[in-house]
Amino acid sequence: MTDVDGVEFGALLRRLRLEASLTIEALAEASGVSGRGIGDLERGRRATPQRGTVAALANGLNLPEAEREQLLAAARIGRNPRQSLADVRAFPRGIDDFVGREHELTQLAALAEQASLGRSQVVAVSGPPGTGKTTLALQAARELAERFPDGQLVLDLRGMDDEPRNPAELALRVLKAVGVSDRDLAKAGPQGHPELYRQALAGRRYLLVLDNARDEAQVRPLLPSSGAVMVLITSRRMLTGLEDVERLPIGELSPTDAGIFLTGVIGQDRAATDPDALAEVALRCAYLPLALRVAGNWLATRTGWTVRRLADRLALQERRLDTLAAGDIRVSAAFDLSYRQLTPNAARLFRLLALVDGPDVGVAGSAQLTGQEFFDVEDTLEELVETGLLGSDRDRYRLHDLLRLYARDRLRAEESEEVAAAARSAMHRWLLETAVVAGRWFDPDFGAPAPTWQGIVPLSTADQARQWLQAEGSNWLAAFRAAALQEDHAAVVEVAEALHWFSDQWIFWGHWPEVCATAADSAHALGDPRLEATHLNLHAWALLICEGRHRDSMDRSAAALEAALLADDIPQQAWSHSYTAWALSHLADYSAAAPHNREAARLFEAAGDLHGTLHAMCSHADTLLRAGLYEESIAEHLRTLAFLDQAGDGIEPHSAAFNRTNAQTSIGQAHTLLKNWEEAAEHLRTAVSLARARANPGLESRALIHLAEALLGGGHREQAEEVYAQCLGLGSSANPQHLATAQERLAELGHR
């Protein structure tokens, strides 16, 4: 494998000289070759030397036999570019420890097979800086060498240089490399070279690697129109404008492959001494191949360092990029090359994206950071995606972990603290305001946004509101925390109260106890007992349902009752009794739960609170179920369903659907315990459909678990296994206890 202009020889010579710790002057003295000549060879400015010169250089470097032959082989290729390149094994350093990318190599092998049948293939390998695009292309070229017997050519397009190589110059180098004579080149003239290029490649079976492409304009003239040729293009850019190409985007390695890579660099014995530290090093490198290479080299050259010492050093975010440097290789330098090519708007947005608290951001959130119009910032985001500095998944955008640290460094260097603080404040303010509007879709007292509301995200339906709240969950939670730290108690209370009814739609998100506790503290700071009672009750709910902390929940509902009595707030008194009854029911103290349920029902009825009355009815029916009074429980749940039908539009649609789903699930569960398998399955299938229609995986996981139990009881084992698998497929938004149960039951069934 060779670069067609002999630069590989120069690069190899320079590497060998540096490894021998020799300056150009010292090598000149040791070899008898002039210092200027050595410098020209290393820079590719001079034709590849003859054998005698190479031998003198090898003697001056005191090379062992293997590396001497490697240098001679590189020189031979430079003097005879038509040599079958597949027979040369002077691959660049780093290829022999290639790890992973099995899926990508399989894809490339399939495309190479198509090329060998005469259908030319062009593959664009793209990815962020440091992902190993060139390494993948060279590894593929090695593995596919036998399919391209006329040779393999590597051209460094120098796309990151201030002046990348001209396509006409590159095409000319290829023509010379494949043996087109100077006479034919002169006869055709520059205007005829493109046709010569197409003809030359059409008649041969070559693999052409166009490495480090800048853009489509540089690459397009070098693509063959026909023949058994395969072209691998590597670029940080996605090269979206290229037509008729196969696209192969690559990212970081898997954690397993990253560990294997590091082990290969530092040795098995050293890696085995502290596998946890090795895993941490890989994690801190964000599994980026370039960062892993630097970290591995750091350890390989510092034998006195433990792996733990480097892991602890990398744990410091402020110094991580500085640590990821070895000699003249710096991870941040690779990022610099792409950053310098951005337009001013894109560079500014890239810096400001470091302020995003969550793992990703949408177009609207980015607009708040920059002050750009929606469609303008969307174009800017896509520029960052095209240049490989930003990842995208549908309408969400994500910075790679190390690029986020780099963006933070650029932010500190190029923006004032005042500008950064203003951008963060604007984003946080928008997040909280939008969370309130979206959350109120599910509140019986509100619903759709007011006609006067003007927002830049679509919230015209409850489904859109749910999707926004979930997609931006990490970001609005961070804004909520910031408001609490700034003691903006009114904003904290408003957000938590607006999201109260939405919480039923996303029960197992994991942060409701924190949200509710923070709001209770803010309500106390405001000195409003009604607000305090409200948020203490919400915290009682969160502790009970989200974390199963039944006694802690009772402490909060008791405190809520005191505040509600002080405020003379009858609905909050009722909720306090209801949550207390619920907790006692979970603790199997049914006799103590009953009077609280009755008092809650009385107070809700006195206040004319239909939603509270509905909750009290459901709570009473579930208490009967837990107490083993299955027939009575079914009767109470059927009464609840009749109440829902009678109340009609008086119950908020999402609340109605939530309670209807729970009632059907509990009826099915009761029938299962009564061994009425068919009746149980019927009600539970209804519950699954209701939960799925409302996109509520928490409720769906509960219904699925009980449906599987009913199916097993009725002798339908295969159907039960399918249902358990469906439960697992719901992922982290489902009830974690139900997920664990499904996993255990599938394992048990698999061993029968």
Secondary structure, DSSP 8 states (H G I E B T S, - for coil): -EETTSHHHHHHHHHHHHHTT--HHHHHHHH---HHHHHHHHTT-S----HHHHHHHHHHHT--HHHHHHHHHHHHHHH-TTS-GGG-----TTSTT----HHHHHHHHHHHHHHHTT--EEEEEE-STTS-HHHHHHHHHHHTGGG-TTEEEEEE--TTSSS---HHHHHHHHHHHTT--HHHHHHHHHHHHHHHHHHHHHTS-EEEEEES---HHHHGGGS-SSSS-EEEEEESS--TT--S-EEEE-----HHHHHHHHHHHH-HHHHHH-HHHHHHHHHHTTT-HHHHHHHHHHHHH-TTS-HHHHHHHHT-HHHHHHHSEETTEEHHHHHHHHHTTS-HHHHHHHHHGGG--SS-B-HHHHHHHH---HHHHHHHHHHHHHTTSSEEETTEEE--HHHHHHHHHHHHHHS-HHHHHHHHHHHHHHHHHHHHHHHGGG-TT--S--TT---SS--SSHHHHHHHHHHTHHHHHHHHHHHHHTT-HHHHHHHHHHTTTGGGGSGGGS-HHHHHHHHHHHHHHHT-HHHHHHHHHHHHHIIIIIT--HHHHHHHHHHHHHHHHHHT-HHHHHHHHHHHHHHHHHTT-HHHHHHHHHHHHHHHHHHT-HHHHHHHHHHHHHHHHHTT-HHHHHHHHHHHHHHHHHHGGGS-HHHHHHHHHHHHHHHHHHHHHTT-HHHHHHHHHHHHHHHHHTT-HHHHHHHHHHHHHHHHHTT-HHHHHHHHHHHHTTGGGS-HHHHHHHHHHHHHHHT-
